[in-house]
Amino acid sequence: MKEKFEDDDRTIASMDTDRFLFLGTEKKSDGGTARKEELTKDQMREVLKGSIKASLLVAGLFSALLIVFVLFCTQVWFK
């Protein structure tokens, strides 16, 4: 027969959200909080251009891999 479960009040993984509040602010090495700087329009434009270039590169690589896979399937594997 199975023994009845007894809770011993030990915490394996704390799910308290209070300890995650520090994630909203950046900490400096000297203990203070770092000030967040606003980006100018030119800086924001450069960030967007960089992210678009990176996403187009990833999409291009996936497209090239798909084309190579289809060519492999039609020319080699299914022949």
N, CA and C atoms as an extended XYZ file, in Angstrom:
237
Properties=species:S:1:pos:R:3:atomname:S:1:resname:S:1:resid:I:1 pbc="F F F"
N         0.837       -1.170        0.000 N   MET     1
C         0.000        0.000        0.000 CA  MET     1
C         0.892        1.247        0.000 C   MET     1
N         0.462        2.255       -0.724 N   LYS     2
C         1.229        3.481       -0.864 CA  LYS     2
C         1.136        4.324        0.405 C   LYS     2
N         2.303        4.881        0.817 N   GLU     3
C         2.301        5.713        2.016 CA  GLU     3
C         1.686        7.071        1.715 C   GLU     3
N         1.089        7.663        2.715 N   LYS     4
C         0.474        8.971        2.562 CA  LYS     4
C         1.566       10.034        2.490 C   LYS     4
N         1.384       11.022        1.604 N   PHE     5
C         2.372       12.078        1.399 CA  PHE     5
C         2.361       13.050        2.564 C   PHE     5
N         3.561       13.336        3.090 N   GLU     6
C         3.706       14.326        4.146 CA  GLU     6
C         4.566       15.460        3.642 C   GLU     6
N         4.074       16.699        3.739 N   ASP     7
C         4.822       17.871        3.308 CA  ASP     7
C         5.768       18.292        4.420 C   ASP     7
N         7.073       18.416        4.076 N   ASP     8
C         8.051       18.808        5.084 CA  ASP     8
C         8.438       20.279        4.981 C   ASP     8
N         7.692       21.061        4.203 N   ASP     9
C         7.860       22.516        4.062 CA  ASP     9
C         9.217       22.923        3.500 C   ASP     9
N         9.889       22.057        2.769 N   ARG    10
C        11.130       22.449        2.108 CA  ARG    10
C        10.806       23.022        0.732 C   ARG    10
N        11.542       24.045        0.331 N   THR    11
C        11.329       24.679       -0.966 CA  THR    11
C        12.414       24.210       -1.930 C   THR    11
N        12.023       23.579       -3.019 N   ILE    12
C        12.970       23.131       -4.028 CA  ILE    12
C        13.280       24.281       -4.980 C   ILE    12
N        12.269       24.915       -5.518 N   ALA    13
C        12.436       26.060       -6.411 CA  ALA    13
C        11.437       27.123       -6.008 C   ALA    13
N        11.957       28.250       -5.551 N   SER    14
C        11.079       29.324       -5.091 CA  SER    14
C        10.414       29.997       -6.280 C   SER    14
N         9.119       30.186       -6.209 N   MET    15
C         8.365       30.834       -7.267 CA  MET    15
C         7.955       32.244       -6.879 C   MET    15
N         8.639       32.825       -5.905 N   ASP    16
C         8.343       34.189       -5.481 CA  ASP    16
C         8.734       35.161       -6.579 C   ASP    16
N         7.823       36.062       -6.943 N   THR    17
C         8.136       37.043       -7.971 CA  THR    17
C         8.853       38.250       -7.398 C   THR    17
N         8.888       38.400       -6.092 N   ASP    18
C         9.561       39.534       -5.479 CA  ASP    18
C        11.053       39.532       -5.765 C   ASP    18
N        11.636       38.380       -5.880 N   ARG    19
C        13.081       38.337       -6.123 CA  ARG    19
C        13.427       38.601       -7.580 C   ARG    19
N        12.457       38.636       -8.475 N   PHE    20
C        12.714       38.921       -9.884 CA  PHE    20
C        12.541       40.398      -10.228 C   PHE    20
N        12.227       41.229       -9.265 N   LEU    21
C        12.009       42.640       -9.529 CA  LEU    21
C        13.279       43.353       -9.961 C   LEU    21
N        14.449       42.816       -9.634 N   PHE    22
C        15.699       43.459      -10.008 CA  PHE    22
C        15.967       43.369      -11.505 C   PHE    22
N        15.235       42.557      -12.234 N   LEU    23
C        15.482       42.407      -13.671 CA  LEU    23
C        15.122       43.652      -14.459 C   LEU    23
N        14.289       44.529      -13.909 N   GLY    24
C        13.878       45.733      -14.607 CA  GLY    24
C        14.934       46.817      -14.622 C   GLY    24
N        15.884       46.796      -13.697 N   THR    25
C        16.923       47.818      -13.650 CA  THR    25
C        18.276       47.169      -13.860 C   THR    25
N        19.150       47.898      -14.480 N   GLU    26
C        20.504       47.385      -14.700 CA  GLU    26
C        21.364       47.777      -13.509 C   GLU    26
N        22.189       46.865      -13.050 N   LYS    27
C        23.042       47.118      -11.896 CA  LYS    27
C        24.446       47.482      -12.379 C   LYS    27
N        25.021       48.493      -11.748 N   LYS    28
C        26.413       48.836      -12.002 CA  LYS    28
C        27.296       47.989      -11.104 C   LYS    28
N        28.574       47.967      -11.399 N   SER    29
C        29.478       47.174      -10.585 CA  SER    29
C        29.667       47.786       -9.200 C   SER    29
N        29.451       49.106       -9.049 N   ASP    30
C        29.621       49.737       -7.741 CA  ASP    30
C        28.355       49.667       -6.889 C   ASP    30
N        27.313       49.021       -7.357 N   GLY    31
C        26.111       48.821       -6.563 CA  GLY    31
C        24.965       49.740       -6.934 C   GLY    31
N        25.214       50.822       -7.673 N   GLY    32
C        24.148       51.726       -8.072 CA  GLY    32
C        23.433       51.209       -9.304 C   GLY    32
N        22.365       51.871       -9.654 N   THR    33
C        21.643       51.473      -10.849 CA  THR    33
C        22.089       52.343      -12.016 C   THR    33
N        22.204       51.744      -13.176 N   ALA    34
C        22.637       52.467      -14.365 CA  ALA    34
C        21.468       53.249      -14.942 C   ALA    34
N        21.747       54.404      -15.503 N   ARG    35
C        20.718       55.232      -16.112 CA  ARG    35
C        20.496       54.757      -17.541 C   ARG    35
N        19.262       54.581      -17.934 N   LYS    36
C        18.958       54.147      -19.296 CA  LYS    36
C        18.942       55.368      -20.212 C   LYS    36
N        19.633       55.255      -21.330 N   GLU    37
C        19.706       56.363      -22.275 CA  GLU    37
C        18.686       56.173      -23.382 C   GLU    37
N        18.104       57.269      -23.821 N   GLU    38
C        17.165       57.242      -24.937 CA  GLU    38
C        17.953       57.255      -26.243 C   GLU    38
N        17.472       56.526      -27.228 N   LEU    39
C        18.110       56.506      -28.534 CA  LEU    39
C        17.576       57.655      -29.379 C   LEU    39
N        18.471       58.242      -30.171 N   THR    40
C        18.032       59.275      -31.096 CA  THR    40
C        17.372       58.610      -32.292 C   THR    40
N        16.769       59.417      -33.156 N   LYS    41
C        16.114       58.862      -34.350 CA  LYS    41
C        17.128       58.169      -35.248 C   LYS    41
N        18.310       58.747      -35.402 N   ASP    42
C        19.332       58.129      -36.240 CA  ASP    42
C        19.810       56.804      -35.658 C   ASP    42
N        19.991       56.760      -34.346 N   GLN    43
C        20.408       55.519      -33.708 CA  GLN    43
C        19.332       54.452      -33.834 C   GLN    43
N        18.076       54.848      -33.657 N   MET    44
C        16.976       53.890      -33.785 CA  MET    44
C        16.878       53.373      -35.214 C   MET    44
N        17.094       54.247      -36.189 N   ARG    45
C        17.069       53.843      -37.589 CA  ARG    45
C        18.179       52.833      -37.867 C   ARG    45
N        19.377       53.054      -37.305 N   GLU    46
C        20.488       52.123      -37.496 CA  GLU    46
C        20.199       50.773      -36.839 C   GLU    46
N        19.577       50.808      -35.677 N   VAL    47
C        19.212       49.558      -35.008 CA  VAL    47
C        18.202       48.785      -35.848 C   VAL    47
N        17.208       49.481      -36.379 N   LEU    48
C        16.203       48.819      -37.210 CA  LEU    48
C        16.808       48.275      -38.494 C   LEU    48
N        17.707       49.043      -39.120 N   LYS    49
C        18.355       48.558      -40.342 CA  LYS    49
C        19.176       47.307      -40.064 C   LYS    49
N        19.896       47.302      -38.945 N   GLY    50
C        20.686       46.131      -38.585 CA  GLY    50
C        19.834       44.914      -38.315 C   GLY    50
N        18.720       45.100      -37.625 N   SER    51
C        17.850       43.955      -37.324 CA  SER    51
C        17.162       43.440      -38.582 C   SER    51
N        16.799       44.340      -39.492 N   ILE    52
C        16.188       43.905      -40.754 CA  ILE    52
C        17.205       43.145      -41.597 C   ILE    52
N        18.452       43.628      -41.634 N   LYS    53
C        19.499       42.916      -42.375 CA  LYS    53
C        19.722       41.513      -41.808 C   LYS    53
N        19.745       41.411      -40.482 N   ALA    54
C        19.951       40.107      -39.853 CA  ALA    54
C        18.789       39.164      -40.143 C   ALA    54
N        17.570       39.677      -40.076 N   SER    55
C        16.422       38.806      -40.341 CA  SER    55
C        16.359       38.392      -41.804 C   SER    55
N        16.733       39.296      -42.727 N   LEU    56
C        16.770       38.926      -44.140 CA  LEU    56
C        17.858       37.891      -44.418 C   LEU    56
N        18.970       38.004      -43.715 N   LEU    57
C        20.031       37.007      -43.871 CA  LEU    57
C        19.558       35.635      -43.425 C   LEU    57
N        18.900       35.572      -42.285 N   VAL    58
C        18.385       34.287      -41.789 CA  VAL    58
C        17.326       33.733      -42.736 C   VAL    58
N        16.425       34.593      -43.207 N   ALA    59
C        15.391       34.136      -44.144 CA  ALA    59
C        16.016       33.655      -45.446 C   ALA    59
N        17.045       34.347      -45.920 N   GLY    60
C        17.732       33.917      -47.140 CA  GLY    60
C        18.410       32.571      -46.977 C   GLY    60
N        19.025       32.353      -45.814 N   LEU    61
C        19.671       31.059      -45.572 CA  LEU    61
C        18.656       29.925      -45.526 C   LEU    61
N        17.537       30.156      -44.855 N   PHE    62
C        16.506       29.124      -44.811 CA  PHE    62
C        15.925       28.870      -46.209 C   PHE    62
N        15.758       29.910      -46.996 N   SER    63
C        15.245       29.739      -48.358 CA  SER    63
C        16.220       28.950      -49.206 C   SER    63
N        17.518       29.276      -49.089 N   ALA    64
C        18.530       28.549      -49.854 CA  ALA    64
C        18.578       27.088      -49.441 C   ALA    64
N        18.470       26.816      -48.146 N   LEU    65
C        18.457       25.426      -47.690 CA  LEU    65
C        17.226       24.681      -48.195 C   LEU    65
N        16.091       25.348      -48.240 N   LEU    66
C        14.879       24.717      -48.755 CA  LEU    66
C        15.029       24.397      -50.237 C   LEU    66
N        15.595       25.328      -50.990 N   ILE    67
C        15.798       25.094      -52.425 CA  ILE    67
C        16.766       23.947      -52.656 C   ILE    67
N        17.850       23.906      -51.901 N   VAL    68
C        18.820       22.807      -52.036 CA  VAL    68
C        18.180       21.483      -51.660 C   VAL    68
N        17.360       21.470      -50.630 N   PHE    69
C        16.689       20.237      -50.225 CA  PHE    69
C        15.724       19.746      -51.297 C   PHE    69
N        14.953       20.659      -51.870 N   VAL    70
C        14.011       20.273      -52.925 CA  VAL    70
C        14.770       19.752      -54.141 C   VAL    70
N        15.846       20.431      -54.513 N   LEU    71
C        16.650       19.949      -55.641 CA  LEU    71
C        17.242       18.576      -55.349 C   LEU    71
N        17.727       18.360      -54.139 N   PHE    72
C        18.270       17.061      -53.768 CA  PHE    72
C        17.195       15.985      -53.860 C   PHE    72
N        16.014       16.302      -53.348 N   CYS    73
C        14.933       15.310      -53.375 CA  CYS    73
C        14.534       14.972      -54.804 C   CYS    73
N        14.385       15.982      -55.665 N   THR    74
C        13.900       15.718      -57.022 CA  THR    74
C        14.973       15.127      -57.927 C   THR    74
N        16.229       15.500      -57.745 N   GLN    75
C        17.276       15.062      -58.667 CA  GLN    75
C        18.007       13.811      -58.195 C   GLN    75
N        18.108       13.576      -56.903 N   VAL    76
C        18.918       12.455      -56.406 CA  VAL    76
C        18.068       11.414      -55.690 C   VAL    76
N        17.333       11.829      -54.709 N   TRP    77
C        16.673       10.879      -53.835 CA  TRP    77
C        15.516       10.167      -54.529 C   TRP    77
N        14.642       10.888      -55.240 N   PHE    78
C        13.464       10.289      -55.849 CA  PHE    78
C        13.734        9.734      -57.239 C   PHE    78
N        14.915        9.802      -57.723 N   LYS    79
C        15.214        9.331      -59.077 CA  LYS    79
C        15.378        7.847      -59.167 C   LYS    79
